[in-house]
Amino acid sequence: AIAVFSGAPLASSAEASDLPPLRTVDHVDLSRYLGRWHEIARLPNSFQKNCLKSQADYSLRDDGDITVLNSCTDSQDGSLRQSKGRAWVVDTTTNARLKVSFFWPFRGDYWIIELGNQYEYAVVGTPNRKYFWVLSRAQTMNNSLYEGIMTRARQQGFDTGAVVRAD
């Protein structure tokens, strides 16, 4: 996802005690997941303040981890903001639970909780429900798909009323 821009806090691994465990997808083919994703929506966060047209580019590293390059346009001055990080799989059974780090030693959860059959969209969240992104290969998403995603996210305990749609 448009996980973390430089200098930003990261999601805690601790789950809120009153929430059920966050469900992820059954399997992610990482080779299909690589490439560019456009942010369709997110829960507001400090590290993406004033970010417009956010996108993430994922590529495979020589060591098997993933390079993450997040970028957006700063709404204040129009400049390009970028942050480069690394992600790695922590659940090799599904490949749906990853950690991401933009500066050592801080790292955050990156859990893929929904994925289109053709990898045309993805939904990413954290177990504590503090961070949430809807991503798409296209720059826009139809309302029917988006509303379905929001319904399922609510069922997983996310505050979808606070989600900001970007497309």
C-alpha positions as CSV (number, residue, x, y, z in Angstrom):
1,A,0.0,0.0,0.0
2,I,1.0,3.5,0.2
3,A,2.3,2.3,3.5
4,V,4.7,4.7,5.1
5,F,6.5,7.9,4.0
6,S,9.8,8.8,5.6
7,G,9.8,9.9,9.2
8,A,6.4,8.5,9.8
9,P,5.1,6.3,12.6
10,L,4.4,2.7,11.8
11,A,1.5,0.6,12.7
12,S,1.8,-1.5,15.8
13,S,1.7,-5.2,15.6
14,A,-0.7,-5.3,18.6
15,E,-4.3,-6.0,17.9
16,A,-7.0,-4.1,19.7
17,S,-8.4,-6.5,22.3
18,D,-12.0,-6.0,21.4
19,L,-11.5,-6.8,17.7
20,P,-11.5,-10.2,16.2
21,P,-8.3,-11.3,14.4
22,L,-8.0,-9.5,11.0
23,R,-8.6,-12.0,8.1
24,T,-6.3,-11.9,5.1
25,V,-6.7,-13.5,1.7
26,D,-5.9,-17.2,1.3
27,H,-3.0,-16.7,-1.1
28,V,-1.0,-13.9,-2.8
29,D,1.1,-14.6,-5.9
30,L,3.8,-12.0,-5.2
31,S,5.0,-12.0,-8.8
32,R,1.5,-10.9,-9.8
33,Y,1.3,-8.4,-7.0
34,L,4.4,-6.5,-8.1
35,G,4.1,-3.4,-10.2
36,R,2.2,-0.1,-9.8
37,W,-0.8,0.4,-7.6
38,H,-2.9,3.6,-7.4
39,E,-4.4,4.7,-4.1
40,I,-8.2,4.8,-4.3
41,A,-8.9,5.4,-0.6
42,R,-7.3,5.4,2.8
43,L,-7.8,6.1,6.4
44,P,-6.2,9.4,7.1
45,N,-2.6,9.2,8.5
46,S,0.1,11.7,9.4
47,F,2.7,10.5,6.9
48,Q,0.4,11.1,3.9
49,K,-0.8,14.5,5.0
50,N,-1.3,16.8,1.9
51,C,-0.7,13.8,-0.5
52,L,-2.6,13.7,-3.7
53,K,-2.4,11.0,-6.5
54,S,-0.6,8.5,-4.2
55,Q,0.8,5.4,-5.8
56,A,3.1,2.6,-4.9
57,D,5.5,0.7,-7.1
58,Y,6.6,-2.8,-5.9
59,S,9.6,-4.6,-7.4
60,L,11.5,-7.8,-6.5
61,R,14.9,-7.4,-4.9
62,D,17.8,-9.7,-5.5
63,D,17.4,-11.1,-1.9
64,G,13.8,-12.0,-2.5
65,D,12.3,-9.1,-0.5
66,I,10.3,-6.3,-2.2
67,T,11.4,-2.8,-2.9
68,V,8.6,-0.3,-2.2
69,L,8.6,3.1,-3.8
70,N,5.8,5.3,-2.6
71,S,5.1,8.6,-4.3
72,C,2.5,11.4,-4.3
73,T,2.0,15.0,-5.3
74,D,2.2,17.5,-2.4
75,S,-1.1,19.5,-2.4
76,Q,0.7,22.5,-0.9
77,D,3.4,23.1,-3.5
78,G,2.9,20.5,-6.2
79,S,6.2,18.8,-5.6
80,L,6.8,15.1,-5.9
81,R,7.2,13.3,-2.6
82,Q,8.8,9.9,-2.6
83,S,9.9,7.4,0.0
84,K,11.7,4.1,-0.7
85,G,11.4,1.1,1.6
86,R,11.6,-2.6,1.8
87,A,8.9,-5.2,2.5
88,W,9.2,-8.9,3.3
89,V,6.8,-11.8,3.8
90,V,6.2,-12.9,7.4
91,D,3.5,-15.6,6.6
92,T,4.9,-17.8,3.8
93,T,1.8,-20.0,3.8
94,T,-0.3,-17.3,2.3
95,N,2.1,-14.4,1.4
96,A,-0.7,-12.1,2.6
97,R,1.1,-10.9,5.7
98,L,4.1,-8.7,5.2
99,K,6.2,-6.2,7.2
100,V,7.4,-3.0,5.6
101,S,10.1,-0.7,6.7
102,F,11.2,2.7,5.4
103,F,13.9,3.3,8.0
104,W,15.5,0.9,10.4
105,P,14.5,-0.3,13.0
106,F,10.9,0.7,12.5
107,R,8.6,-1.6,10.7
108,G,4.8,-1.9,10.2
109,D,2.3,-4.5,9.3
110,Y,1.1,-4.8,5.7
111,W,-1.7,-7.3,5.5
112,I,-3.5,-8.0,2.2
113,I,-7.2,-8.5,3.3
114,E,-8.8,-8.5,-0.1
115,L,-7.5,-9.0,-3.6
116,G,-9.3,-9.0,-7.0
117,N,-9.3,-12.3,-9.0
118,Q,-7.1,-10.7,-11.7
119,Y,-5.1,-8.6,-9.2
120,E,-6.9,-5.5,-10.4
121,Y,-7.4,-4.2,-6.9
122,A,-6.1,-4.9,-3.4
123,V,-7.2,-3.9,0.1
124,V,-4.5,-3.5,2.7
125,G,-4.9,-3.0,6.5
126,T,-3.2,-3.5,9.8
127,P,-4.4,-5.8,12.6
128,N,-5.1,-2.8,14.9
129,R,-7.3,-1.3,12.2
130,K,-5.5,2.0,12.4
131,Y,-4.2,1.9,8.8
132,F,-6.2,1.0,5.7
133,W,-5.8,1.4,1.9
134,V,-7.8,0.5,-1.2
135,L,-5.5,0.1,-4.1
136,S,-6.1,-0.4,-7.8
137,R,-4.1,-1.0,-11.0
138,A,-6.4,1.7,-12.6
139,Q,-6.5,5.3,-11.3
140,T,-10.3,5.0,-10.6
141,M,-12.7,2.4,-9.3
142,N,-16.3,1.9,-10.0
143,N,-18.7,2.7,-7.1
144,S,-20.2,-0.7,-6.9
145,L,-16.9,-2.4,-6.3
146,Y,-15.8,0.4,-3.9
147,E,-19.0,0.1,-1.8
148,G,-18.6,-3.7,-1.6
149,I,-15.1,-3.2,-0.3
150,M,-16.3,-0.7,2.3
151,T,-19.0,-3.1,3.5
152,R,-16.5,-5.9,3.9
153,A,-14.0,-3.6,5.6
154,R,-16.7,-2.5,8.1
155,Q,-17.3,-6.2,8.8
156,Q,-13.6,-6.6,9.6
157,G,-13.8,-3.7,12.1
158,F,-12.4,-0.8,10.1
159,D,-13.9,2.7,10.6
160,T,-15.0,3.2,7.0
161,G,-16.8,6.4,7.9
162,A,-13.4,8.0,8.3
163,V,-12.0,6.6,5.0
164,V,-11.1,9.3,2.4
165,R,-11.6,8.4,-1.2
166,A,-8.9,9.7,-3.5
167,D,-10.0,8.7,-7.0
